[in-house]
């Protein structure tokens, strides 16, 4: 299926609209709380604690860090 959307396209759909209109065809939907839990679990497994804001910013600068990979995954949703 051809689309005019860019390769990296992300959008936010509030819970009320998701309930009212359903999922967008061809897109993956992950609730925010599920994604946040996944990020927190990855932090604890890798770093032994939930990172501070400064630590997260430092990790995002490293494209091979698990935090960067999860951030990119979140952008693809």
KOLDREN-608126 format. One record per residue: x, y, z of N, C-alpha, C in turn; residue number from 1. Coordinates in Angstrom, 3 decimals, decimal comma. Atoms other than C-alpha are relative to their C-alpha. Layout:
! KOLDREN-608126
atom nx: X; ny: Y; nz: Z; cax: X; cay: Y; caz: Z; cx: X; cy: Y; cz: Z; nr: NUM .
...
END
This chain:
! KOLDREN-608126
atom nx: 0,844; ny: -1,186; nz: 0,000; cax: 0,000; cay: 0,000; caz: 0,000; cx: 0,879; cy: 1,234; cz: 0,000; nr: 1 .
atom nx: -0,765; ny: -1,233; nz: 0,092; cax: 1,422; cay: 3,354; caz: -1,034; cx: -0,606; cy: 1,048; cz: 0,928; nr: 2 .
atom nx: 0,475; ny: -1,030; nz: -0,911; cax: 1,196; cay: 6,207; caz: 1,431; cx: 0,807; cy: 1,269; cz: -0,209; nr: 3 .
atom nx: -0,702; ny: -1,279; nz: 0,110; cax: 2,118; cay: 9,865; caz: 1,469; cx: 0,619; cy: 0,399; cz: 1,332; nr: 4 .
atom nx: -0,585; ny: -0,299; nz: -1,299; cax: 3,219; cay: 9,696; caz: 5,092; cx: 1,514; cy: -0,165; cz: -0,066; nr: 5 .
atom nx: -1,456; ny: 0,179; nz: -0,030; cax: 6,927; cay: 10,165; caz: 5,802; cx: 0,370; cy: -1,329; cz: 0,651; nr: 6 .
atom nx: -0,464; ny: 1,266; nz: -0,573; cax: 8,991; cay: 7,107; caz: 6,781; cx: -0,073; cy: -0,001; cz: 1,510; nr: 7 .
atom nx: 0,041; ny: -0,090; nz: -1,448; cax: 9,257; cay: 8,292; caz: 10,367; cx: -1,128; cy: 0,946; cz: 0,385; nr: 8 .
atom nx: 1,200; ny: -0,768; nz: -0,311; cax: 5,802; cay: 9,419; caz: 11,369; cx: -0,533; cy: -0,443; cz: 1,342; nr: 9 .
atom nx: 0,549; ny: 0,323; nz: -1,319; cax: 4,490; cay: 9,597; caz: 14,903; cx: -1,161; cy: 0,944; cz: 0,285; nr: 10 .
atom nx: 1,118; ny: -0,848; nz: -0,382; cax: 1,266; cay: 10,904; caz: 16,306; cx: -0,529; cy: -0,471; cz: 1,329; nr: 11 .
atom nx: 0,599; ny: 0,324; nz: -1,287; cax: -0,627; cay: 10,960; caz: 19,544; cx: -1,501; cy: -0,049; cz: -0,183; nr: 12 .
atom nx: 1,444; ny: 0,149; nz: 0,047; cax: -4,188; cay: 9,733; caz: 19,829; cx: -0,478; cy: -0,159; cz: 1,438; nr: 13 .
atom nx: 0,461; ny: 0,072; nz: -1,386; cax: -5,902; cay: 10,455; caz: 23,123; cx: -0,887; cy: -1,232; cz: 0,201; nr: 14 .
atom nx: 0,780; ny: 1,204; nz: -0,295; cax: -7,694; cay: 7,600; caz: 24,860; cx: -1,448; cy: 0,124; cz: -0,450; nr: 15 .
atom nx: 1,396; ny: -0,186; nz: 0,413; cax: -11,145; cay: 9,087; caz: 24,187; cx: -0,167; cy: -0,182; cz: -1,508; nr: 16 .
atom nx: 0,080; ny: 0,139; nz: 1,460; cax: -10,479; cay: 9,353; caz: 20,431; cx: 0,303; cy: -1,429; cz: -0,441; nr: 17 .
atom nx: -0,310; ny: 1,394; nz: 0,330; cax: -8,912; cay: 5,895; caz: 20,334; cx: -1,218; cy: -0,886; cz: 0,251; nr: 18 .
atom nx: 1,216; ny: 0,758; nz: -0,296; cax: -12,037; cay: 4,506; caz: 21,991; cx: -1,101; cy: 0,300; cz: -1,007; nr: 19 .
atom nx: 1,076; ny: -0,427; nz: 0,908; cax: -14,330; cay: 6,496; caz: 19,701; cx: 0,247; cy: -0,437; cz: -1,443; nr: 20 .
atom nx: -0,292; ny: 0,245; nz: 1,410; cax: -12,533; cay: 5,980; caz: 16,356; cx: 0,759; cy: -1,295; cz: -0,271; nr: 21 .
atom nx: -0,770; ny: 1,229; nz: 0,183; cax: -10,454; cay: 2,851; caz: 16,933; cx: 1,419; cy: 0,276; cz: -0,448; nr: 22 .
atom nx: -1,393; ny: -0,121; nz: 0,411; cax: -6,923; cay: 2,160; caz: 15,806; cx: 0,098; cy: 0,484; cz: -1,440; nr: 23 .
atom nx: -0,269; ny: -0,473; nz: 1,353; cax: -5,455; cay: 3,787; caz: 12,712; cx: 0,522; cy: -1,183; cz: -0,812; nr: 24 .
atom nx: -0,371; ny: 1,145; nz: 0,839; cax: -5,155; cay: 1,219; caz: 9,907; cx: 1,484; cy: 0,041; cz: -0,349; nr: 25 .
atom nx: -1,407; ny: 0,108; nz: 0,355; cax: -1,600; cay: 0,014; caz: 9,366; cx: 0,970; cy: 0,550; cz: 1,022; nr: 26 .
atom nx: -0,863; ny: -0,577; nz: -1,039; cax: -0,269; cay: 1,593; caz: 12,550; cx: -0,014; cy: -0,882; cz: 1,245; nr: 27 .
atom nx: -0,100; ny: 0,718; nz: -1,256; cax: 0,875; cay: 0,071; caz: 15,799; cx: -0,427; cy: 0,927; cz: 1,118; nr: 28 .
atom nx: 0,437; ny: -0,797; nz: -1,145; cax: -0,766; cay: 1,285; caz: 18,983; cx: 0,505; cy: -0,656; cz: 1,275; nr: 29 .
atom nx: -0,485; ny: 0,466; nz: -1,286; cax: 0,927; cay: 0,948; caz: 22,346; cx: -0,401; cy: 1,032; cz: 1,045; nr: 30 .
atom nx: 0,367; ny: -0,959; nz: -1,046; cax: -0,563; cay: 2,526; caz: 25,454; cx: 1,243; cy: 0,605; cz: 0,649; nr: 31 .
atom nx: -1,123; ny: -0,695; nz: -0,614; cax: 1,710; cay: 5,102; caz: 27,073; cx: 0,533; cy: -0,721; cz: 1,232; nr: 32 .
atom nx: -0,465; ny: 0,630; nz: -1,239; cax: 1,807; cay: 3,258; caz: 30,379; cx: 0,787; cy: -1,275; cz: -0,286; nr: 33 .
atom nx: -0,743; ny: 1,208; nz: 0,373; cax: 2,991; cay: 0,040; caz: 28,664; cx: 1,400; cy: 0,379; cz: -0,487; nr: 34 .
atom nx: -1,298; ny: -0,441; nz: 0,511; cax: 5,772; cay: 1,894; caz: 26,847; cx: 0,868; cy: 0,527; cz: 1,136; nr: 35 .
atom nx: -0,758; ny: -0,524; nz: -1,150; cax: 6,828; cay: 3,757; caz: 30,033; cx: 0,537; cy: -1,128; cz: 0,878; nr: 36 .
atom nx: -0,432; ny: 1,144; nz: -0,807; cax: 6,973; cay: 0,474; caz: 31,948; cx: 1,172; cy: -0,709; cz: -0,669; nr: 37 .
atom nx: -1,080; ny: 0,644; nz: 0,749; cax: 9,155; cay: -1,035; caz: 29,218; cx: 1,301; cy: 0,804; cz: 0,132; nr: 38 .
atom nx: -1,175; ny: -0,860; nz: -0,139; cax: 11,531; cay: 1,928; caz: 29,416; cx: 0,576; cy: -0,103; cz: 1,413; nr: 39 .
atom nx: -0,472; ny: 0,099; nz: -1,380; cax: 11,722; cay: 1,767; caz: 33,221; cx: 0,664; cy: -1,351; cz: 0,268; nr: 40 .
atom nx: -0,593; ny: 1,328; nz: -0,175; cax: 12,407; cay: -1,991; caz: 33,147; cx: 1,375; cy: -0,073; cz: -0,659; nr: 41 .
atom nx: -1,288; ny: -0,008; nz: 0,702; cax: 15,184; cay: -1,464; caz: 30,608; cx: 1,036; cy: 0,787; cz: 0,803; nr: 42 .
atom nx: -0,921; ny: -0,792; nz: -0,824; cax: 16,733; cay: 1,223; caz: 32,833; cx: 0,492; cy: -0,804; cz: 1,196; nr: 43 .
atom nx: -0,370; ny: 0,767; nz: -1,194; cax: 16,681; cay: -0,992; caz: 35,918; cx: 0,904; cy: -1,168; cz: -0,370; nr: 44 .
atom nx: -0,829; ny: 1,128; nz: 0,438; cax: 18,100; cay: -3,996; caz: 34,026; cx: 1,402; cy: 0,453; cz: -0,394; nr: 45 .
atom nx: -1,297; ny: -0,453; nz: 0,533; cax: 20,882; cay: -1,999; caz: 32,386; cx: 0,801; cy: 0,813; cz: 1,007; nr: 46 .
atom nx: -0,705; ny: -0,958; nz: -0,845; cax: 21,722; cay: 0,674; caz: 34,955; cx: -0,189; cy: -0,232; cz: 1,498; nr: 47 .
atom nx: 0,230; ny: 0,286; nz: -1,402; cax: 20,366; cay: -0,719; caz: 38,222; cx: -0,930; cy: 0,973; cz: 0,700; nr: 48 .
atom nx: 0,935; ny: -0,983; nz: -0,556; cax: 18,031; cay: 2,237; caz: 38,759; cx: -0,676; cy: 0,756; cz: -1,144; nr: 49 .
atom nx: 0,653; ny: -0,855; nz: 0,993; cax: 15,642; cay: 4,571; caz: 36,955; cx: 0,838; cy: 1,264; cz: -0,140; nr: 50 .
atom nx: -0,910; ny: -1,106; nz: 0,257; cax: 17,769; cay: 7,249; caz: 35,343; cx: -0,621; cy: 1,362; cz: 0,296; nr: 51 .
atom nx: 0,428; ny: -1,386; nz: -0,182; cax: 17,586; cay: 10,926; caz: 36,201; cx: -0,133; cy: 0,649; cz: -1,379; nr: 52 .
atom nx: 0,160; ny: -0,716; nz: 1,272; cax: 16,718; cay: 13,460; caz: 33,512; cx: 1,354; cy: 0,238; cz: -0,666; nr: 53 .
atom nx: -1,338; ny: -0,248; nz: 0,555; cax: 20,407; cay: 14,351; caz: 33,059; cx: 0,624; cy: -1,285; cz: -0,553; nr: 54 .
atom nx: -0,539; ny: 1,284; nz: 0,467; cax: 21,375; cay: 10,680; caz: 32,750; cx: -0,678; cy: -0,432; cz: -1,296; nr: 55 .
atom nx: 0,730; ny: 0,348; nz: 1,223; cax: 18,670; cay: 10,133; caz: 30,141; cx: 0,509; cy: 0,819; cz: -1,176; nr: 56 .
atom nx: -0,506; ny: -0,864; nz: 1,078; cax: 19,855; cay: 13,107; caz: 28,095; cx: 1,378; cy: -0,456; cz: -0,470; nr: 57 .
atom nx: -1,333; ny: 0,496; nz: 0,346; cax: 23,403; cay: 11,751; caz: 28,205; cx: -0,107; cy: -1,300; cz: -0,815; nr: 58 .
atom nx: 0,189; ny: 1,264; nz: 0,721; cax: 22,196; cay: 8,303; caz: 27,062; cx: -0,563; cy: 0,225; cz: -1,396; nr: 59 .
atom nx: 0,579; ny: -0,273; nz: 1,317; cax: 20,202; cay: 9,785; caz: 24,188; cx: 1,047; cy: 0,465; cz: -1,006; nr: 60 .
atom nx: -1,096; ny: -0,419; nz: 0,882; cax: 23,445; cay: 11,203; caz: 22,794; cx: 0,745; cy: -1,198; cz: -0,587; nr: 61 .
atom nx: -0,658; ny: 1,227; nz: 0,444; cax: 24,729; cay: 7,612; caz: 22,402; cx: -1,012; cy: -0,829; cz: -0,797; nr: 62 .
atom nx: 0,994; ny: 0,664; nz: 0,857; cax: 22,866; cay: 6,088; caz: 19,442; cx: -0,097; cy: -1,504; cz: 0,233; nr: 63 .
atom nx: 0,054; ny: 1,452; nz: -0,237; cax: 23,711; cay: 2,536; caz: 20,553; cx: -0,521; cy: -0,358; cz: 1,393; nr: 64 .
atom nx: 0,510; ny: 0,305; nz: -1,339; cax: 22,345; cay: 2,864; caz: 24,105; cx: -1,437; cy: -0,517; cz: -0,080; nr: 65 .
atom nx: 1,357; ny: 0,558; nz: -0,033; cax: 19,166; cay: 1,005; caz: 25,049; cx: -1,036; cy: 1,128; cz: 0,066; nr: 66 .
atom nx: 0,925; ny: -1,134; nz: -0,108; cax: 17,526; cay: 4,345; caz: 25,891; cx: -0,226; cy: 0,621; cz: -1,372; nr: 67 .
atom nx: 0,135; ny: -0,534; nz: 1,362; cax: 18,227; cay: 5,668; caz: 22,386; cx: -0,837; cy: -0,923; cz: -0,874; nr: 68 .
atom nx: 0,754; ny: 0,964; nz: 0,803; cax: 16,875; cay: 2,480; caz: 20,842; cx: -1,484; cy: 0,021; cz: 0,367; nr: 69 .
atom nx: 1,396; ny: -0,072; nz: -0,414; cax: 13,689; cay: 2,661; caz: 22,908; cx: -0,640; cy: 1,302; cz: -0,449; nr: 70 .
atom nx: 0,525; ny: -1,301; nz: 0,444; cax: 13,288; cay: 6,342; caz: 22,038; cx: -0,350; cy: -0,069; cz: -1,486; nr: 71 .
atom nx: 0,274; ny: 0,156; nz: 1,426; cax: 13,526; cay: 5,497; caz: 18,343; cx: -1,216; cy: -0,900; cz: -0,224; nr: 72 .
atom nx: 1,155; ny: 0,886; nz: 0,100; cax: 11,033; cay: 2,670; caz: 18,815; cx: -1,282; cy: 0,777; cz: 0,289; nr: 73 .
atom nx: 1,159; ny: -0,823; nz: -0,344; cax: 8,645; cay: 5,118; caz: 20,447; cx: -0,376; cy: 0,954; cz: -1,114; nr: 74 .
atom nx: 0,277; ny: -0,907; nz: 1,118; cax: 8,988; cay: 7,486; caz: 17,488; cx: -0,641; cy: -0,718; cz: -1,163; nr: 75 .
atom nx: 0,572; ny: 0,772; nz: 1,115; cax: 8,033; cay: 4,705; caz: 15,079; cx: -1,456; cy: -0,366; cz: 0,237; nr: 76 .
atom nx: 1,370; ny: 0,394; nz: -0,319; cax: 4,704; cay: 4,161; caz: 16,806; cx: -0,973; cy: 1,046; cz: -0,449; nr: 77 .
END
